């Protein structure tokens, strides 16, 4: 067991897991992008700012009209559809927040 605990692989994996637990940047570095999934329509929407550019966090202002329940006259989203889930997209697949964190921890340095 002491050989395993002292291995470079295990050390790197433990460092990566610690980074995942404390740093949201880790998810972005592993290819996860903030997104919303509408489970009523099975539509996936990447999080975007009001300017249409990809957002670094979950923001509602860039959602298309079909994902918005109420939008103010100025364009800000007041309420999104109740069927939206916040999570992450990676390679075209949607991950809940918990699933993305779990995947990042399990994949470790190999991802």
Sine and cosine of phi, psi and omega as CSV:
sin_phi,cos_phi,sin_psi,cos_psi,sin_omega,cos_omega
0.00,0.00,-0.54,0.84,-0.01,-1.00
-0.91,0.41,-0.54,0.84,0.05,-1.00
-0.90,0.43,-0.66,0.75,0.01,-1.00
-0.90,0.43,-0.70,0.71,-0.02,-1.00
-0.90,0.43,-0.46,0.89,-0.02,-1.00
-1.00,-0.07,0.02,1.00,-0.07,-1.00
-0.95,0.32,0.49,-0.87,0.04,-1.00
-0.89,0.45,-0.62,0.78,-0.03,-1.00
-0.87,0.49,-0.74,0.67,-0.01,-1.00
-0.90,0.43,-0.65,0.76,0.01,-1.00
-0.88,0.48,-0.71,0.71,0.02,-1.00
-0.90,0.43,-0.64,0.77,0.01,-1.00
-0.90,0.44,-0.68,0.73,0.01,-1.00
-0.91,0.41,-0.61,0.79,0.06,-1.00
-0.90,0.44,-0.69,0.72,0.01,-1.00
-0.90,0.44,-0.68,0.73,0.02,-1.00
-0.89,0.45,-0.63,0.77,0.04,-1.00
-0.90,0.43,-0.64,0.77,0.02,-1.00
-0.91,0.42,-0.66,0.75,0.01,-1.00
-0.89,0.45,-0.64,0.77,-0.05,-1.00
-0.93,0.36,-0.44,0.90,-0.09,-1.00
-0.92,-0.40,-0.12,0.99,-0.19,-0.98
-0.67,-0.74,0.92,-0.38,0.04,-1.00
-0.90,0.43,-0.35,0.94,0.03,-1.00
-0.88,0.47,-0.45,0.89,-0.01,-1.00
-0.86,0.51,-0.67,0.74,0.01,-1.00
-0.88,0.48,-0.70,0.72,0.02,-1.00
-0.90,0.45,-0.62,0.78,0.02,-1.00
-0.91,0.42,-0.37,0.93,0.01,-1.00
-0.99,-0.10,0.14,0.99,0.07,-1.00
1.00,-0.08,0.07,1.00,0.05,-1.00
-0.99,0.14,0.71,-0.70,0.03,-1.00
-0.85,-0.53,0.67,-0.74,0.02,-1.00
-0.84,0.54,0.69,-0.72,-0.06,-1.00
-0.44,-0.90,0.17,-0.99,0.07,-1.00
-0.79,-0.62,0.61,-0.79,0.02,-1.00
-0.85,-0.52,0.80,-0.60,0.06,-1.00
-1.00,-0.09,0.96,-0.29,-0.08,-1.00
-0.97,0.25,-0.17,0.98,0.07,-1.00
-0.99,0.17,-0.56,0.83,-0.05,-1.00
-0.92,-0.38,-0.10,0.99,-0.07,-1.00
0.88,0.48,0.48,0.88,0.02,-1.00
-1.00,-0.08,0.61,-0.79,0.02,-1.00
-0.92,-0.39,0.79,-0.62,-0.01,-1.00
-0.84,-0.54,0.85,-0.53,0.12,-0.99
-0.94,0.34,0.59,-0.81,0.04,-1.00
-0.93,0.36,0.78,-0.62,0.00,-1.00
-0.71,-0.70,0.48,-0.88,0.09,-1.00
-0.97,0.22,0.09,-1.00,0.01,-1.00
-0.87,0.49,-0.43,0.90,0.02,-1.00
-0.99,0.16,-0.08,1.00,0.03,-1.00
1.00,-0.01,-0.10,1.00,0.01,-1.00
-0.99,0.16,0.51,-0.86,0.02,-1.00
-0.83,0.55,0.69,-0.73,-0.03,-1.00
-1.00,-0.09,0.47,-0.88,0.02,-1.00
-1.00,0.07,-0.16,0.99,0.01,-1.00
-0.59,-0.81,0.05,-1.00,-0.02,-1.00
-0.98,0.21,0.96,-0.29,0.09,-1.00
-0.83,-0.56,0.54,-0.84,-0.07,-1.00
-1.00,-0.06,-0.37,0.93,-0.16,-0.99
-0.88,0.47,-0.37,0.93,0.00,-1.00
-1.00,-0.08,0.07,1.00,0.01,-1.00
-0.92,0.39,0.59,-0.81,0.06,-1.00
-0.95,0.32,0.31,-0.95,-0.07,-1.00
-0.83,0.55,-0.55,0.84,-0.03,-1.00
-0.93,0.36,-0.22,0.98,0.03,-1.00
-0.97,-0.25,0.03,1.00,-0.09,-1.00
-0.93,-0.36,0.73,-0.68,0.06,-1.00
-1.00,0.04,-0.69,0.72,-0.01,-1.00
-0.64,-0.77,0.79,-0.62,0.05,-1.00
-0.83,-0.56,0.69,-0.72,0.03,-1.00
-0.95,0.32,0.28,-0.96,0.03,-1.00
-0.86,0.51,-0.50,0.87,-0.01,-1.00
-0.98,0.18,-0.11,0.99,0.03,-1.00
0.97,-0.24,-0.21,0.98,0.00,-1.00
-0.95,0.32,0.59,-0.81,0.04,-1.00
-0.99,0.16,0.82,-0.57,0.06,-1.00
-1.00,-0.06,-0.63,0.78,0.03,-1.00
-0.54,-0.84,0.75,-0.67,0.09,-1.00
-1.00,-0.02,0.24,-0.97,0.05,-1.00
-0.86,0.50,0.58,-0.81,-0.03,-1.00
-0.93,0.37,-0.26,0.97,-0.03,-1.00
-1.00,-0.02,0.13,0.99,0.02,-1.00
-1.00,0.06,0.68,-0.74,0.12,-0.99
-0.92,-0.40,0.71,-0.71,0.09,-1.00
-1.00,0.05,0.66,-0.75,0.02,-1.00
-0.14,-0.99,-0.58,-0.81,-0.05,-1.00
-0.68,-0.74,0.48,-0.88,0.08,-1.00
-0.93,-0.36,0.65,-0.76,0.11,-0.99
-0.53,-0.85,0.86,-0.52,0.01,-1.00
0.80,0.59,0.61,0.79,0.07,-1.00
1.00,0.09,-0.01,1.00,0.00,-1.00
-0.95,-0.31,0.58,-0.81,0.03,-1.00
-1.00,-0.07,0.69,-0.73,0.07,-1.00
-0.82,-0.57,0.73,-0.69,0.16,-0.99
-0.91,0.42,0.21,-0.98,0.01,-1.00
-0.86,0.52,-0.70,0.72,-0.02,-1.00
-0.91,0.42,-0.67,0.75,-0.01,-1.00
-0.92,0.40,-0.60,0.80,0.02,-1.00
-0.91,0.42,-0.71,0.71,0.02,-1.00
-0.90,0.44,-0.68,0.74,0.00,-1.00
-0.89,0.45,-0.68,0.73,0.02,-1.00
-0.89,0.45,-0.68,0.74,0.00,-1.00
-0.89,0.45,-0.64,0.77,0.02,-1.00
-0.93,0.37,-0.65,0.76,-0.02,-1.00
-0.95,0.31,-0.61,0.79,-0.03,-1.00
-0.96,0.27,-0.50,0.87,0.02,-1.00
0.79,0.62,-0.68,-0.73,-0.06,-1.00
-0.95,0.31,-0.30,0.96,-0.06,-1.00
-0.97,0.26,-0.32,0.95,-0.03,-1.00
-0.98,0.17,0.00,0.00,0.00,0.00
